[in-house]
Amino acid sequence: MGLTDSQVATLKLKAQQIRRKTIETVVWAGGGHLGGALSQVEIMVLLYYHFLNIDPKRPDWADRDRVVLSKGHGGIGYAPLLADRGYFSEGLLEEFNHTGSPFGMHLDRLKVPGVDASTGSLGHGLPMAVGMALGARLKGAAWRTYCILGDGECNEGSVWEAAMAAAHFRLDTLTALIDRNGLCIDGTTEAIMALEPLADKWRAFGWEVTAVDGHDFRELAGAIEAARRSTGRPTAIIARTVKGKGVDFMEDQAAWHYGGLDSERAALALQSIDRRSDTAGPGRRAP
Ligand SMILES: Cc1ncc(C[n+]2csc(CCOP(=O)(O)OP(=O)(O)O)c2C)c(N)n1
């Protein structure tokens, strides 16, 4: 069943709040991976506020759905969402990446409730997610596993080894969501190490594949629902996004992969998010 208008409105508001809180957290941290933290927002919000079978009061509940943010540098956008979902107090974010804080720039599953895998070294999340999906099968458990990857991250060979294993083991409870913002750390993915035809590559590795507008909750939800119905194959959802989404001066700019914000810039960023909160549109750069 598709999302209702009221569900979409609630999710959009949540996305706006998470973007705002991400900007604030970057200010508290003294810097952060803004571009990718902003492009992943709708994917993360839809999972955490609509699809996941989780209980924030019991982060270690054995049957919870598993989430691996394989693009671990997105942690500065993930932590505000986990706080909002009730895993820990939002006040803790004010010390993000400070000495003695539970949060490093990449989230540690032993320190941050709700995090299922410590990531940050790109290419390692999907292999862990394959293990989690296999684990569910071996235990006869019903949890589903979702893995969020960067597109630049798909340059890593270990992504493709894991993709091959997932298809070999017919891990149909595993869904990979690729944040296809078309930019890597310092340029376009296609200039640095061409990925296209990306959908065909995942398909050739034995996956079901769909490509959607990664900022459109209805399209994303349709793809995730199809993944949940699919049998015998894992699903890759290529979510076309805009790096820096929501902040006009950051959008589609590789230079905003990582950055700091003084109070003036932070205020401009928040204003832009408030102004643009209702916009959804296809990734500009991704094919
Ligand atoms: C193994 C490894 N190599 C290099 C890095 C440094 N690094 C951090 S983010 C990044 C770019 C990632 O680009 P992408 O996956 O497209 O992420 P996004 O655009 O969504 O931020 C790189 C190279 C890393 N974290 N891990």
The ligand as an SDF file (V2000), in Angstrom:
LIG
                    3D

 26 27  0  0  0  0  0  0  0  0999 V2000
   38.2250    2.9050    2.5920 C   0  0  0  0  0  0  0  0  0  0  0  0
   38.0390    4.3960    2.6300 C   0  0  0  0  0  0  0  0  0  0  0  0
   38.7010    5.1690    1.7320 N   0  0  0  0  0  0  0  0  0  0  0  0
   38.5530    6.5120    1.7570 C   0  0  0  0  0  0  0  0  0  0  0  0
   37.7460    7.0980    2.6850 C   0  0  0  0  0  0  0  0  0  0  0  0
   37.6150    8.6180    2.7280 C   0  0  0  0  0  0  0  0  0  0  0  0
   36.3250    9.0630    2.2700 N   0  0  0  0  0  0  0  0  0  0  0  0
   35.3740    9.4590    3.1540 C   0  0  0  0  0  0  0  0  0  0  0  0
   33.9550    9.8990    2.4150 S   0  0  0  0  0  0  0  0  0  0  0  0
   34.5930    9.6060    0.8850 C   0  0  0  0  0  0  0  0  0  0  0  0
   33.7730    9.8270   -0.3550 C   0  0  0  0  0  0  0  0  0  0  0  0
   32.5880    8.9410   -0.3910 C   0  0  0  0  0  0  0  0  0  0  0  0
   31.7540    9.2770   -1.4610 O   0  0  0  0  0  0  0  0  0  0  0  0
   30.3290    8.6730   -1.5330 P   0  0  0  0  0  0  0  0  0  0  0  0
   30.3610    7.2240   -1.1830 O   0  0  0  0  0  0  0  0  0  0  0  0
   29.7520    9.0020   -2.8530 O   0  0  0  0  0  0  0  0  0  0  0  0
   29.5680    9.4010   -0.3520 O   0  0  0  0  0  0  0  0  0  0  0  0
   28.6070   10.6600   -0.3400 P   0  0  0  0  0  0  0  0  0  0  0  0
   28.7370   11.3960   -1.6430 O   0  0  0  0  0  0  0  0  0  0  0  0
   27.2320   10.1120   -0.1820 O   0  0  0  0  0  0  0  0  0  0  0  0
   29.0340   11.4730    0.8330 O   0  0  0  0  0  0  0  0  0  0  0  0
   35.8990    9.1510    0.9640 C   0  0  0  0  0  0  0  0  0  0  0  0
   36.7150    8.7890   -0.2060 C   0  0  0  0  0  0  0  0  0  0  0  0
   37.0760    6.2550    3.6110 C   0  0  0  0  0  0  0  0  0  0  0  0
   36.2640    6.7490    4.5420 N   0  0  0  0  0  0  0  0  0  0  0  0
   37.2220    4.9110    3.5510 N   0  0  0  0  0  0  0  0  0  0  0  0
  1  2  1  0
  2  3  1  0
  2 26  2  0
  3  4  2  0
  4  5  1  0
  5  6  1  0
  5 24  2  0
  6  7  1  0
  7  8  2  0
  7 22  1  0
  8  9  1  0
  9 10  1  0
 10 11  1  0
 10 22  2  0
 11 12  1  0
 12 13  1  0
 13 14  1  0
 14 15  2  0
 14 16  1  0
 14 17  1  0
 17 18  1  0
 18 19  2  0
 18 20  1  0
 18 21  1  0
 22 23  1  0
 24 25  1  0
 24 26  1  0
M  CHG  1   7   1
M  END
$$$$
